């Protein structure tokens, strides 16, 4: 048993939560990370005992184009601030894992800049994949290289190069030595070299007992990444999708099938990182057609197999929608003082706190075997069984009350107690007869497991919309390009419900409808997408011929923040 087997994570995107500027000027440090210190007590109060925070290190914009792996982003503060933050978390019994962006770097990273300066003579020319000095790239450097997700801003590291492997492994050792962290979430793990990840696992085994490696994997057989030789766990995107769509479609068979499918892949000894939203996807409150389904969705998140994670702010029931050019509304700045009393006043927060305490106190939810008990499109019952004791979850996605009669297992309990409502039912013939309220759920535990800390709450109050402190319709539509995330995965396998049609652009070789004149006195941030595209093309023309490929790359990039980064990169 390791600490992460009983973890409930709180996921923080720090550049968003702290309200940091979207672009890094590399100026004097601003100690925004320290504004997160009051949140630690809140995180503990709602039952979380681990934090996943990142990206944190010096970068150009959104954090995933790393400039310096050993320096806290200037917009967040100094290394000393991060050391203090982790120490304070540990003092309150909370583990900390960081975002490890080890698949690629930004163009300001020292090795890439050396290639720009010294070209074929650079000692780092083999640090990146497919560097070709006969080619070119969208920044008109006069050489080409492999990128991530189609964005030259993200230069893909050559992970088979021993020097790169040694450097990144040393970064991990530095993070543990300097900040005393407890694990790392590997960004874009699904496109990483497996020998590279095995080297990172060896370092994880070396640096600290129970040091946890979790990887971002969206598609594929999770067992390829999560196993005894590579990573301890990966993100369970399959369950993420099933949880919200099963409620929107009133079809619990999707969840049941997904659980069985994943269990067949990974077996019983591995636990995946489970979530209903994160910094790359829309808020769960926004995704749900019926907002009352917030209750059964989160009941399932905390009771199904896996290691649950809560994305910052979702415990308040806030909204967050992915806009065409912006992720602002899913990564908002939140003022702690606006939410410090939420556990007493906000029914969403009260539900999450109750589920957090339950998860921490009932070991069957961490270690128990999963068993499907009763399944219909609108209602579902399953158990987590440990040492013969069954903890039973019943959920209902319909608008009417349902009656269920699930098995109570081999426990000798005479009564079961509903943790959320306090209702009691008698075991009769090895079963319990229960009713489940519309669009709700309940967790039934043997009476001997009930304690004063598991006080009932009124889940029926979790129905009215909650005002978002960062309203969707006020989000600034000029955030950076999408991060290493489901955003890019969706471009290859889009979900019909999430696709936003792109604005039609003229094909290569065709003239734009109207000639765009660039006003160079205007700040780049205030330019339109069309103005930024033309500005980039003018910069390129000043450096030499613009090829069809370069023109196509500019025209197809309609992300405002990405274009701002791009035009600023010309020196």
ZIVEN-V327278 format. One record per backbone hydrogen bond with DSSP energy under -1.0 kcal/mol. CO is the residue of the C=O (numbers start at 0). NH is the residue of the N-H. Records with the same first field share a line. If there is no record, write none. Layout:
BEGIN
CO: NH / NH
END
This chain:
BEGIN
1: 4
2: 5
3: 6
7: 48 / 49
8: 309
9: 51
10: 311
11: 53
12: 16
13: 17
14: 19
15: 18
16: 333
29: 31
31: 34
32: 35
33: 36
36: 39
38: 42
39: 43
40: 44
41: 45
42: 47
43: 46
48: 94
49: 9
50: 96
51: 11
52: 98
55: 72
57: 66 / 67
59: 23
64: 59
65: 105
70: 57
72: 75 / 76
73: 29
75: 32
77: 81
78: 82
79: 83
80: 84
81: 85
82: 86
83: 87
84: 88
85: 89
86: 90
87: 91
88: 93
89: 92
94: 50
95: 181
96: 52
97: 184
99: 101 / 186
102: 156
104: 154
105: 108
108: 112
109: 113
110: 114
111: 115
112: 116
113: 117
114: 118
117: 120
118: 121
121: 124
123: 126
126: 157
128: 145
131: 134 / 143
136: 139
143: 131
145: 155
147: 150
150: 153
153: 147
154: 104
155: 128
156: 158
157: 160
160: 164
161: 165
162: 166
163: 167
164: 168
165: 169
166: 170
167: 171
168: 172
169: 173
170: 174
171: 175
172: 176
173: 177
174: 178
175: 179
181: 211
182: 97
183: 213
184: 99
185: 215
187: 190
188: 191
192: 196
193: 197
194: 198
195: 199
196: 200
197: 201
198: 202
199: 203
200: 204
201: 205
202: 206
203: 207
207: 210
211: 183
212: 231 / 232
213: 185
214: 234
215: 189
220: 223
221: 224 / 225
224: 230
230: 226
232: 214
233: 272
234: 236
235: 239
236: 240
237: 241
238: 242
239: 243
240: 244
241: 245
243: 247
244: 248
245: 250
250: 253
251: 255
252: 256
253: 257
254: 258
255: 259
256: 260
257: 261
258: 262
259: 263
260: 264
261: 265
262: 266
271: 306
272: 235
273: 308
282: 286
283: 287
289: 292
290: 293
291: 294
292: 296
293: 297
294: 298
295: 299
296: 300
297: 301
299: 303
306: 273
307: 8
309: 10
310: 313
312: 315 / 317
313: 316
319: 282
325: 322
326: 329
327: 330
334: 337
335: 338
338: 341
340: 343 / 344
341: 345
345: 349
346: 350
347: 351
348: 352
349: 353
350: 354
351: 355
352: 356
353: 357
354: 358
355: 359
356: 360
357: 361
361: 364
362: 365 / 366
363: 367
368: 384
370: 382
373: 380
376: 251
377: 396
378: 375
379: 394
380: 372 / 373
381: 392
382: 370
383: 390
384: 368
385: 388
388: 385
390: 383
391: 443
392: 381
393: 441
394: 379
395: 439
397: 438
401: 435
403: 433
405: 431
413: 426
414: 446
415: 424
416: 444
417: 421
419: 456
422: 417
424: 415
427: 430
429: 407
430: 427
433: 403
435: 401
439: 395
441: 393
442: 418
443: 391
444: 416
445: 448
446: 449
450: 453
456: 458
457: 460
458: 461
460: 462
470: 473
471: 474
475: 477
478: 560
484: 488
485: 489
487: 490
488: 491 / 492
494: 497
506: 509
517: 519
518: 521
522: 525
523: 526
527: 531
528: 532
529: 533
530: 534
531: 535
532: 536
533: 537
534: 538
535: 539
536: 540
537: 541
539: 542
546: 550
547: 551
548: 552
549: 553
550: 554
551: 555
558: 562
559: 563
560: 564
561: 565
562: 566
563: 567
565: 568
END
